Amino acid sequence: MTVTATTAAWIAAASAAAGAATTAYGAYSQNQGLKKSARAANQAATLQKSQLRSQASVEVMKREQQSQQVKSAIRASAGAAGSGFAGSSFSALSDQAEFDRYTNDAIAKQSLGFNFARVSSGLDAQLIDINNRKQNTLINAFMGGLQGLSAGMQLGQGLQGMFPAGAASSDLPTTLHNNSISGIYIPPGQRIA
């Protein structure tokens, strides 16, 4: 067996192609995983916002019920006191209860807005991190090809050194013979001492 420069070049080319393919596939696989992560992050943020919206809605309903209870208690007290409701201090208390409800609703809406902003900000940070971890498949394939080419050239040169083109097959040992080690070329007339 002999290894010519052409054979060494084919070894280098095959190694380059294999290196390019494996690194391109690795980058592609990682990018697919990152796309799934981005979708999951978006779904989680959407779910969080939905939960926040529901929670805020429940809080608004609670405040409405509390306000109605306070106003009912004020009306009952006004009736028990035998005074009219309109223009009395009971009317002012009812107005204050209504004002408090609207103020609390505004605070709840503002809190919901802040919570939405927090969720959106967290999602943005996650998506930026995911995008920063994406790999350019073409560049990775090129770099993998260069690494494969380098490794293939070294392998081809090593094989050329072990099996030079001018050596006869009888000069290339295949077993332990005449103090030679199988697979290592020993020029004719030389022995391993």
N, C-alpha and C positions, 0 to 999 in steps of 0.2 A: 504494500500500500504506500502510495506517495501522496503528498499534499502539495499541490501547485499554488501559485499566486492566485489563479482563477478560483480554485477551490476555497482558498482562504478568504477571497473577496465575497464568495457566495455565503460562507459562514458568517461573515460580518454583516452582510445584507439581511440574512435571515434573522440574526440576532437583533438587528435594528428594527426590523418589522415586528418581531415578537415584543420587544421593549416598548415600541410605540403603541401596539395594540393593548398590552396589559395596562399601561399607565392611562391610556385614553379610557379604557373600560372602568378603571378605578375612579377616575375623575367623574365619569358619567354616573356611575353608581352612587358616589357621594352626593352629587348634585340632585339626583332623584330623591335620596333620603332627605336632603335639605328642603326640597319642594314639599315633601310630606310634612316636615316639621313646620314649615310656614303655613300650610293649610290648617294644621292642628292648632297653631297659635291663633290664627284668625277665628277658627271655630270657638276656641276657648274665650277669646275676647268678646265675641258675639254673645255667647252664653252668659258671661259675667255681666254684660250690659243689660241683657234681658232680666237677669236676676235683680240687678240694681233697680231697673224700671219697676218691676213687680213689688219690690220692697218699698220703694218710694210711694207707689200707689196705695199700698196697705197703710203706710204712715199717714197719707192724706186722708184716707177713709177714717182712720182712728181719730184724727184731729177733728174731722167733721162730726163724728159721733159725740166726741167730748164737748164740742161747741154746742151741739143740739141739747146735750144733757145739761150744760150750764145754763143755757137760755131757758130750758124748761123749768129748771130749779128757780130761776129768777122770776119767771111768770107765776109759778106756784107761790113763791114768797110774796109777790105783789098782790096776788089774789087773796092770800091769807091775811095780809095786812089791810085789805079792804081799800087799797088805794088804786087809782087808775094807772095803767101801764104807760100810756103816752105822756111825755113831758115830765115824767118822774125820774127819781134817781135809779129806779129799776130799769128804765129805758136806757139810761146812760151805761148801766152795767151790761145790759144786753149788747149795746153798741160796742163796748169794750171787748166783750167775748168774741164778737164777730171780727173785730180788728185783730185780735190775737190769733184767730184762726187764719186769717189771710196772711198775717206776718209769718206764722209757722209754715204755711204752705209755700210762701216765697223762699223761706230758709231751706225747706225740703227740696225745692226745685234747684236752688243754688247748690246744695250739697250733692244732688244727683249730677249736676253739670260737672262739679269738681271730680266726682267719682268716675264719670265717663272720661274725663280728661286724663285721670290717672291710669285707667285701663288702656286708653289709646296710646298714652306715652309708653307704657310697658310693652304694648304690642309693637310700637315703632322700634323700640330698643331691641326687642327680640328679632324683628325682621332685619334690622341693620346687621346684627350679629350673624344671622343666617346668611345674608348676602355676602358678608365679608369672608365667610368660610367656603363660598362657592369657588370652584376651580374652573379655569378655562381648559376645556377638553383638548382643543387644538394645540395650545402651548404645552400642555402636559404630554400629549402624544409626541410632539417634536422633541421635548426633553428626554422622554423615555426612549425615543428612537436614537438620539445621540448617545445615551448611556449604553443602549444595546449594541450600537455600532462600535463603541469603544471596547466593550467586553468581547464582541465577536472578532474584532481585529486582533486583540490580545490572544484570544483562543486560536485564531488562524495562524498567527505568527508562532505560537507555541507548538502547534501541530506541524508546521513547516520545519521547525527545528528538530522535532522528533522524527519526522518522516520526510526527509528532503527529497526533492524531485529526482536527483541523480542516483539514488540508492537502489540497488537491486533488491528484490524481495528476499533473496537468500541472506542479504546483509541485515535484514530487519528481524531480530529475534522474536519468536512467538512463544518461546518457553525458556526456562532457565537452561542456558546452553553455553558452554565455553566461557564461564564466568560472566555472562551477560545477564542483564535483568530484562524480562519480557517487556516489550513495548518501547524500549529506549534504543535509539540508533547508536551503534558503535561502528565507526569506520573500519573497513577491512584492515587487518593486520594489527589492530589494537585490542588489548585485553584489559579487563578490569582487574586490578591487582588486589 
